[in-house]
Amino acid sequence: MHLGVDFGTTRTIVAHADRGNYPVVAFADAAGDVHEYFPSLVALSDGALVYGFEAVAAARQGSPYLRSVKRLLGLPSASAETPVVIGGRSFGLLSVLTGFLAALRTALGDASNIGPEFLAAKATRVVVSVPAHAQGAQRFLTLEAFRQAGFDVAGLVNEPSAAGFEYTHRQGRTLNSKRNQVLVYDLGGGTFDASLVEVAGVRHDVVGSIGLNRLGGDDFDEVLADLALAAAGRPALEERAHQQLREECREAKERISPQSKRITVEVAGQPVTVTVDEFYAAASGLVDATLEAMAPLVSSLADEVDGIGGQVAGIYLVGGGSGLPLVPRLLRERFGRRVHRSPYPAASTAIGLAIAADPASGYALADRLWRGFGVFRELDRGRAVGFDQLIDRNTALPAHGELTVTRRYRAAHNVGWYRFVEYSGVDADGEPGGDLAPFAEVRFPFDPSLQGRYVLDAVPVERWDHGPLIEECYRIDPNGIVSVRITDTDTGYSQIYGLGG
């Protein structure tokens, strides 16, 4: 069995391969109602964490809950131990993610329309996704949580790249030798991504990607909640009531159609009405922010018709957030007739992942790193620090095996102090800029007498005239995860550093 799993901010969607078709899996809740998603919700009920539809039911009964746990993965400081606080209790992020995905796996067997086939399958090939701009920690934690939950993960694909597969599968007729690129606009519940994908038959090459880690459908919900509070004359609500209001606003937002004029929600039991025009006026800045973010992908192309490059067959709108009519309206005002909205915007990524999981599809992908990787090094006997770019942003990821970058030099100090970081760009002076995330801080002993000591924090950095020959080897796997091996080639002493240990 071949599955694509899109772990979303508010909903997790699964698609599966079925003889060249890629239908979305339907899940039944406790009442027997069927949904084409599994809620990405965690609640604390009777002292234990519950997930999915069970968490929805617990939240309705007043249990404390957490929505949008995926957003915690995007924090620069995210790690397995990042605290997730629910109902005054703290849980490790990896533990919460693993529990959620284990509940999803159980639901696939016990409460889905593919249950018998899933349970009977001798092997299940699963491809999962992350935002294109996800740093290494998010990629590692996503993979590790799926594996600990019992999934056999065959690959990790950037969300807009997966949606590019779905575009080609569904809209292939729009592509030709002259217009062979697709700009995927992916507005999800908590993040925004855009990727420019070049297509040649079943081969997809990612030309470039951008993203915003804290902009998605949740932010539109918050805008509507603020308008509802203003209409009710309420400056604020206590946290529990505000959570309820956000849920009402999300549901009301998802009911908006192009013909809608008014939105009605309850604020602490009081019905209030917000006009759609008011909501759109307040929320249009969020859409403008996505257009500004993806400008480099558009401006890099020669303008021709409708404000986008001549090679672009279309801008493809996917993600649950793009279901709001305001989004395609503003994009069509800017880019004209080549804006296409997926008929299944929330499921597009999952369908693309199922295509990627299916060996019979023949689809191939050459993806890229969205983030660069570099290191701050000691200079001038430890009195200064310089930055060294090691792996450029938009480096093509290997389809198989690993990409290797090696540096060799004579050490000039007794201790090497490395501050490895991932970054979204560099300034004119070569310094990392934009979104910066720490990878690891490492002290490596160049002095043979210090090798084998694991605590070097108290050792002062000293200048050496004739240090050992040091080799740094950086390896990037097909999932975009980097590991580092530092070796003293004179003594053979070596250490490996990677996310997760």
For each residue, the residues with C-beta under 8 A, 3 or more apart:
1: 16 17 114 117 118 121 123 124 125
2: 16 17 124 125 126 354 357 358 359
3: 14 15 16 17 25 124 125 126 127 353 354 357
4: 14 15 16 22 126 127 128 129 162 349 350 351 352 353 354 355 356 357
5: 12 13 14 104 126 127 128 129 146 151 350 353
6: 12 13 14 128 129 159 162 347 349 350 353
7: 12 40 70 101 128 129 142
8: 11 12 13 37 40 70 188 189 320 346
9: 40 68 70 71 188 189 190 191 216 217 218
10: 39 40 41 67 68 189 190 217 218 250 320
11: 8 37 38 39 40 189 320 346
12: 5 6 7 8 37 38 39 40 104
13: 5 6 8 24 25 36 37 38 346 347 349 350
14: 3 4 5 6 24 25 38 104 108 112 350
15: 3 4 22 23 24 25 347 350 351 353 354
16: 1 2 3 4 22 23 25 114 354
17: 1 2 3 20 21 22 354 355 357 358 360 361
18: 21 22 23
19:
20: 17 360 361
21: 17 18
22: 4 15 16 17 18 166 169 351 354 355 358
23: 15 16 18
24: 13 14 15 36 344 347 350 351
25: 3 13 14 15 16 36 108 112 113 114
26: 34 35 36 112 113
27: 34 35 36 37 38 52 53 107 111 112
28: 32 33 34 35 111 112
29: 32 33 35 53 56 57 111
30: 53 54 57
31:
32: 28 29
33: 28 29
34: 26 27 28 113
35: 26 27 28 29 38 53
36: 13 24 25 26 27 347
37: 8 11 12 13 27 346
38: 11 12 13 14 27 35 52 53 104 107
39: 10 11 12 52 53 55 56
40: 7 8 9 10 11 12 67 68 69 70 100 189
41: 10 51 52 55 56 59 65 66 67
42: 49 50 51 55 65 66 69 84 86 96 99 100
43: 49 50 51 54 55 56 58 59 63 64 65 66 86
44: 47 48 49 50 58 63 64 65 86 87 89
45: 48 49 50 54 55 58 61 63
46:
47: 44
48: 44 45
49: 42 43 44 45 86 91 96 99
50: 42 43 44 45 54 55 58 103
51: 41 42 43 54 55 99 100 103 104
52: 27 38 39 41 55 56 100 103 104 107
53: 27 29 30 35 38 39 56 57 107
54: 30 43 45 50 51 57 58 103
55: 39 41 42 43 45 50 51 52 58 59 65
56: 29 39 41 43 52 53 59 60
57: 29 30 53 54 60 61
58: 43 44 45 50 54 55 61 63 65
59: 41 43 55 56 62 63 65
60: 56 57
61: 45 57 58
62: 59
63: 43 44 45 58 59 87
64: 43 44 86 87 88
65: 41 42 43 44 55 58 59 86 243
66: 41 42 43 69 84 86
67: 10 40 41 218 243 246 247
68: 9 10 40 71 189 190 218
69: 40 42 66 72 73 84 93 96 97 100
70: 7 8 9 40 73 74 189 190
71: 9 68 74 75 190 191 214 218
72: 69 75 78 82 84 93
73: 69 70 78 93 97 134 137 138 141 142
74: 70 71 78 131 134 135 138 190 191 213 214
75: 71 72 78 82
76: 135 435 436 437 438
77: 82 437 438
78: 72 73 74 75 82 93 135 137 138 141
79: 82 93 137 141
80: 92 93 94 95 141 144 500
81: 92 93 94
82: 72 75 77 78 79 92 93
83: 90 91 92 93
84: 42 66 69 72 90 91 92 93 96
85: 88 89 90 91
86: 42 43 44 49 64 65 66 89 91
87: 44 63 64
88: 64 85
89: 44 85 86
90: 83 84 85
91: 49 83 84 85 86 95 96
92: 80 81 82 83 84 95 96
93: 69 72 73 78 79 80 81 82 83 84 96 97 141
94: 80 81 97 98 141 144 145 148
95: 80 91 92 98 99
96: 42 49 69 84 91 92 93 99 100
97: 69 73 93 94 100 101 141 142 145
98: 94 95 101 102 144 145 148 149
99: 42 49 51 95 96 102 103 149
100: 40 42 51 52 69 96 97 103 104 145
101: 7 97 98 104 105 145 146 148 149 151
102: 98 99 105 106 148 149 150
103: 50 51 52 54 99 100 106 107
104: 5 12 14 38 51 52 100 101 107 108 149
105: 101 102 108 109 149 150 151
106: 102 103 109 110 111
107: 27 38 52 53 103 104 110 111 112
108: 14 25 104 105 112 114 115 118
109: 105 106 112 115 118 119
110: 106 107 115
111: 27 28 29 106 107 115
112: 14 25 26 27 28 107 108 109 115 118
113: 25 26 34
114: 1 16 25 108 117 118
115: 108 109 110 111 112 118 119
116: 119 120
117: 1 114 120 121
118: 1 108 109 112 114 115 121 124
119: 109 115 116
120: 116 117
121: 1 117 118 124
122:
123: 1 152
124: 1 2 3 118 121 151 152
125: 1 2 3 152 154 357 359
126: 2 3 4 5 146 151 152 153 154 357
127: 3 4 5 153 154 155 156 157 162 353 354 356 357
128: 4 5 6 7 142 143 146 151 153 155 156 157 353
129: 4 5 6 7 156 157 158 159 162 349 353
130: 134 138 139 142 156 158 159
131: 74 134 138 158 159 188 191 193 211 213
132: 158 159 160 161 186 193 194 195 209 210 211 370
133: 191 193 209 210 211 212 213 370 371 424 435
134: 73 74 130 131 138 139 142 158 370 480
135: 74 76 78 138 139 371 422 437
136: 139 140 371 422 437 439 480 481 482 499
137: 73 78 79 140 141 437 439 499
138: 73 74 78 130 131 134 135 141 142
139: 130 134 135 136 142 143 156 479 480 481 499
140: 136 137 143 144 481 499 500
141: 73 78 79 80 93 94 97 137 138 144 145
142: 7 73 97 128 130 134 138 139 145 146 156
143: 128 139 140 146 147 153 156 479 481
144: 80 94 98 140 141 147 148 500
145: 94 97 98 100 101 141 142 148 149
146: 5 101 126 128 142 143 149 151 153
147: 143 144 150 151 153
148: 94 98 101 102 144 145
149: 98 99 101 102 104 105 145 146
150: 102 105 147
151: 5 101 105 124 126 128 146 147
152: 123 124 125 126
153: 126 127 128 143 146 147 156
154: 125 126 127 357
155: 127 128 356 357 478 479
156: 127 128 129 130 139 142 143 153 478 479 480
157: 127 128 129 161 162 352 353 356 365 367
158: 129 130 131 132 134 161 162 193 195 206 209 367 370
159: 6 129 130 131 132 162 163 186 188 193 319 349
160: 132 163 164 184 185 186 193 194 195 197 209 318 349
161: 132 157 158 164 165 184 195 197 204 206 209 352 365 367
162: 4 6 127 129 157 158 159 165 166 348 349 350 352 353 355 356
163: 159 160 166 167 184 186 316 318 319 342 348 349 352
164: 160 161 167 168 182 184 195 197 199 204 206 316 352
165: 161 162 168 169 204 351 352 353 355 356 361 363 365
166: 22 162 163 169 170 318 342 348 349 351 352 355
167: 163 164 170 171 182 184 314 316 340 342 348
168: 164 165 171 172 175 182 199 202 204 363
169: 22 165 166 172 351 352 355
170: 166 167 342 343
171: 167 168 174 175 313 314 316 340
172: 168 169 175
173:
174: 171 179 313 314 340
175: 168 171 172 179 180 182 199 313
176: 179 180 313
177: 180
178: 310 311
179: 174 175 176 310 311 312 313
180: 175 176 177 198 199 200 311 313
181: 196 197 198 199 207 301 309 311 312 313
182: 164 167 168 175 196 197 199 312 313 314 315 316
183: 194 195 196 197 294 297 298 308 312 314 315 316
184: 160 161 163 164 167 193 194 195 196 197 315 316 318
185: 160 194 290 294 315 316 317 318 319 322 331
186: 132 159 160 163 192 193 194 195 318 319 322 349
187: 192 216 217 290 317 318 319 320 321 322 327
188: 8 9 131 159 191 192 193 216 217 319 320 321
189: 8 9 10 11 40 68 70 216 217 218 319 320 321
190: 9 10 68 70 71 74 214 216 217 218
191: 9 71 74 131 133 188 211 212 213 214 215 216
192: 186 187 188 211 212 215 216 289 290 293 319 321
193: 131 132 133 158 159 160 184 186 188 209 210 211
194: 132 160 183 184 185 186 209 210 211 290 293 294 297
195: 132 158 160 161 164 183 184 186 206 207 208 209 297
196: 181 182 183 184 206 207 208 209 297 300 301 312
197: 160 161 164 181 182 183 184 204 205 206 207
198: 180 181 204 205 206 207 311
199: 164 168 175 180 181 182 203 204 205
200: 180 203 205
201:
202: 168 361 362 363 364
203: 199 200 363 364 365 366
204: 161 164 165 168 197 198 199 363 364 365 366
205: 197 198 199 200 365 366
206: 158 161 164 195 196 197 198 209 365 366 367 368
207: 181 195 196 197 198 297
208: 195 196 296 297 300 368 394
209: 132 133 158 160 161 193 194 195 196 206 297 368 370 394
210: 132 133 193 194 293 294 296 297 370
211: 131 132 133 191 192 193 194 293 370
212: 133 191 192 215 289 290 293
213: 74 131 133 191 435
214: 71 74 190 191 219
215: 191 192 212 219 286 289 290
216: 9 187 188 189 190 191 192 219 220 319 321
217: 9 10 187 188 189 190 220 221 250 253 319 320 321 324
218: 9 10 67 68 71 189 190 221 222 246
219: 214 215 216 222 223 286
220: 216 217 223 224 253 283 286 321 324
221: 217 218 224 225 246 249 250 253
222: 218 219 225 226 246 249
223: 219 220 226 227 279 282 283 286
224: 220 221 227 228 249 252 253 263 265 274 279 283
225: 221 222 228 229 242 245 246 249
226: 222 223 229 230 282
227: 223 224 230 231 274 278 279 282
228: 224 225 231 232 245 249 265 267 272 274
229: 225 226 232 234 235 236 237 245 267
230: 226 227 233
231: 227 228 267 272 273 274
232: 228 229 267 268 270 272
233: 230
234: 229 237 267 268
235: 229
236: 229 242
237: 229 234 241 242 245 267 268
238: 241 242
239: 242 243
240: 243 244
241: 237 238 244 245 268
242: 225 236 237 238 239 245 246
243: 65 67 239 240 246 247
244: 240 241 247 248
245: 225 228 229 237 241 242 248 249 265 266 267 268
246: 67 218 221 222 225 242 243 249 250
247: 67 243 244 250 251
248: 244 245 251 252 265 266
249: 221 222 224 225 228 245 246 252 253 265
250: 10 217 221 246 247 253 254
251: 247 248 254 255
252: 224 248 249 255 256 263 264 265
253: 217 220 221 224 249 250 256 263 324
254: 250 251 323
255: 251 252 260
256: 252 253 260 263 276 324 325
257: 260 325
258: 325
259:
260: 255 256 257 263 276 325
261: 275 276
262: 273 274 275 276
263: 224 252 253 256 260 273 274 275 276 279
264: 252 271 272 273 274
265: 224 228 245 248 249 252 271 272 274
266: 245 248 269 270 271 272
267: 228 229 231 232 234 237 245 270 272
268: 232 234 237 241 245
269: 266
270: 232 266 267
271: 264 265 266
272: 228 231 232 264 265 266 267
273: 231 262 263 264
274: 224 227 228 231 262 263 264 265 278 279
275: 261 262 263 278 279
276: 256 260 261 262 263 279 280
277: 280 281
278: 227 274 275 281 282
279: 223 224 227 263 274 275 276 282 283
280: 276 277 283 284 326
281: 277 278 284
282: 223 226 227 278 279 285
283: 220 223 224 279 280 286 287 324 326
284: 280 281 287 288 326 330
285: 282 288 289
286: 215 219 220 223 283 289 290
287: 283 284 290 291 326 327 330 331
288: 284 285 291 292 330
289: 192 212 215 285 286 292 293
290: 185 187 192 194 212 215 286 287 293 294
291: 287 288 294 295 330 331 334
292: 288 289 295
293: 192 194 210 211 212 289 290
294: 183 185 194 210 290 291 297 298
295: 291 292 298 299
296: 208 210 299 300
297: 183 194 195 196 207 208 209 210 294 300 301
298: 183 294 295 301 307 308 309
299: 295 296
300: 196 208 296 297 309
301: 181 196 297 298 308 309 310 311 312
302: 309 310
303: 307 308 309
304: 308 309 310
305: 308 310 336 338
306: 335 336 337 338
307: 298 303 334 335 336
308: 183 298 301 303 304 305 312 315 335 336 338
309: 181 298 300 301 302 303 304 312
310: 178 179 301 302 304 305
311: 178 179 180 181 198 301
312: 179 181 182 183 196 301 308 309 315 338
313: 171 174 175 176 179 180 181 182 338
314: 167 171 174 182 183 338 339 340
315: 182 183 184 185 308 312 331 335 338 339 340
316: 163 164 167 171 182 183 184 185 340 341 342 348
317: 185 187 322 327 328 331 339 340 341 342 345
318: 160 163 166 184 185 186 187 322 342 345 348 349
319: 159 163 185 186 187 188 189 192 216 217 322 345 346 348 349
320: 8 10 11 187 188 189 217 323 345 346
321: 187 188 189 192 216 217 220 324 327
322: 185 186 187 317 318 319 327 328 341 342 345
323: 254 320 327 345 346
324: 217 220 253 256 283 321 327
325: 256 257 258 260 328 329
326: 280 283 284 287 329 330
327: 187 287 317 321 322 323 324 330 331
328: 317 322 325 331 332 339 341
329: 325 326 332 333
330: 284 287 288 291 326 327 333 334
331: 185 287 291 315 317 327 328 334 335 339
332: 328 329 335 336 337 339
333: 329 330
334: 291 307 330 331
335: 306 307 308 315 331 332 338 339
336: 305 306 307 308 332 339
337: 306 332
338: 305 306 308 312 313 314 315 335
339: 314 315 317 328 331 332 335 336
340: 167 171 174 314 315 316 317
341: 316 317 322 328 345
342: 163 166 167 170 316 317 318 322 345 348
343: 170
344: 24 347 348 351
345: 317 318 319 320 322 323 341 342 348
346: 8 11 13 37 319 320 323
347: 6 13 15 24 36 344 350 351
348: 162 163 166 167 316 318 319 342 344 345 351 352
349: 4 6 13 129 159 160 162 163 166 186 318 319 352 353
350: 4 5 6 13 14 15 24 162 347 353 354
351: 4 15 22 24 165 166 169 344 347 348 354 355
352: 4 157 161 162 163 164 165 166 169 348 349 355 356
353: 3 4 5 6 15 127 128 129 157 162 165 349 350 356 357
354: 2 3 4 15 16 17 22 127 350 351 357 358
355: 4 17 22 162 165 166 169 351 352 358 361 363
356: 4 127 155 157 162 165 352 353 361 363 365
357: 2 3 4 17 125 126 127 154 155 353 354
358: 2 17 22 354 355 361 363
359: 2 125
360: 17 20
361: 17 20 165 202 355 356 358
362: 202
363: 165 168 202 203 204 355 356 358
364: 202 203 204 399
365: 157 161 165 203 204 205 206 356 399
366: 203 204 205 206 396 397 399
367: 157 158 161 206 396 397 480
368: 206 208 209 394 395 396 397
369: 372 373 391 392 393 394 395 397 476 480
370: 132 133 134 158 209 210 211 393 394 424 480
371: 133 135 136 393 422 423 424 435 437
372: 369 389 390 391 392 393 395 422 423 424 425 426 432
373: 369 390 391 420 421 422 423 439 474 476 482
374: 387 388 389 390 391 420 421 423 432
375: 387 388 390 418 419 420 421
376: 385 386 387 388 418 419 421
377: 385 386 387 388 416 417 418
378: 381 382 384 385 413 416 417 461
379: 383 384 385 386
380: 383 384
381: 378 413 461 462 463
382: 378 413 417 460 461 462
383: 379 380
384: 378 379 380
385: 376 377 378 379 419
386: 376 377 379
387: 374 375 376 377 430 431 432
388: 374 375 376 377
389: 372 374 392 426 430
390: 372 373 374 375 405 407 474
391: 369 372 373 374 395 405 474 476 482
392: 369 372 389 395
393: 369 370 371 372 423 424 425
394: 208 209 368 369 370
395: 368 369 372 391 392 403 476
396: 366 367 368 403
397: 366 367 368 369 403 476 478 479 480
398: 401 402 403 476 477 478
399: 364 365 366 478
400: 478
401: 398 478
402: 398 475 476 477
403: 395 396 397 398 475 476
404: 473 474 475 476
405: 390 391 473 474 476
406: 471 472 473 474
407: 390 471 472
408: 469 470 471 472 489
409: 469 470
410: 466 467 468 469 470
411: 416 446 464 467 468 469 470 488
412: 463 464 467
413: 378 381 382 416 446 461 462 463 464 467
414: 445 446 447 450 459 461 462 464 467
415: 443 444 445 446 447 450 456 459 461 462
416: 377 378 411 413 442 443 444 445 446 470 486
417: 377 378 382 441 442 443 461
418: 375 376 377 440 441 442 443 444 486
419: 375 376 385 438 441
420: 373 374 375 438 439 440 441 442 484 497
421: 373 374 375 376 432 436 437 438 439
422: 135 136 371 372 373 436 437 439
423: 371 372 373 374 393 426 432 433 434 435 436 437
424: 133 370 371 372 393 433 434 435 436
425: 372 393 432 433 434
426: 372 389 423 430 431 432 433
427: 430 431 432 433
428:
429:
430: 387 389 426 427
431: 387 426 427
432: 372 374 387 421 423 425 426 427 436
433: 423 424 425 426 427 436
434: 423 424 425
435: 76 133 213 371 423 424
436: 76 421 422 423 424 432 433
437: 76 77 135 136 137 371 421 422 423
438: 76 77 419 420 421 441
439: 136 137 373 420 421 422 482 499
440: 418 420 484 497 499
441: 417 418 419 420 438
442: 416 417 418 420 484 486 495 497
443: 415 416 417 418 456 457 459
444: 415 416 418 470 486 495
445: 414 415 416 448 450 451 452 453 456 493
446: 411 413 414 415 416 450 464 467 468 470 488
447: 414 415 450 451 464
448: 445 451 468 488 490 491 493
449:
450: 414 415 445 446 447 453 456 459
451: 445 447 448 488 491 493
452: 445 493
453: 445 450 456
454:
455: 458
456: 415 443 445 450 453 459
457: 443
458: 455
459: 414 415 443 450 456
460: 382
461: 378 381 382 413 414 415 417
462: 381 382 413 414 415
463: 381 412 413
464: 411 412 413 414 446 447 467
465:
466: 410
467: 410 411 412 413 414 446 464 470
468: 410 411 446 448 488 489 490 491
469: 408 409 410 411 488 489 490
470: 408 409 410 411 416 444 446 467 486 487 488 489
471: 406 407 408 485 486 487 489
472: 406 407 408 484 485 486 487
473: 404 405 406 484 485 486 487
474: 373 390 391 404 405 406 482 483 484
475: 402 403 404 482 483 484 485
476: 369 373 391 395 397 398 402 403 404 405 480 481 482
477: 398 402 480 481 483
478: 155 156 397 398 399 400 401
479: 139 143 155 156 397
480: 134 136 139 156 367 369 370 397 476 477
481: 136 139 140 143 476 477 498 499
482: 136 373 391 439 474 475 476 498 499
483: 474 475 477 496 497 498 499
484: 420 440 442 472 473 474 475 496 497 498
485: 471 472 473 475 494 495 496 497
486: 416 418 442 444 470 471 472 473 494 495 497
487: 470 471 472 473 492 493 494
488: 411 446 448 451 468 469 470 491 492 493 494
489: 408 468 469 470 471 492
490: 448 468 469
491: 448 451 468 488
492: 487 488 489
493: 445 448 451 452 487 488
494: 485 486 487 488
495: 442 444 485 486
496: 483 484 485
497: 420 440 442 483 484 485 486
498: 481 482 483 484 501
499: 136 137 139 140 439 440 481 482 483
500: 80 140 144
501: 498
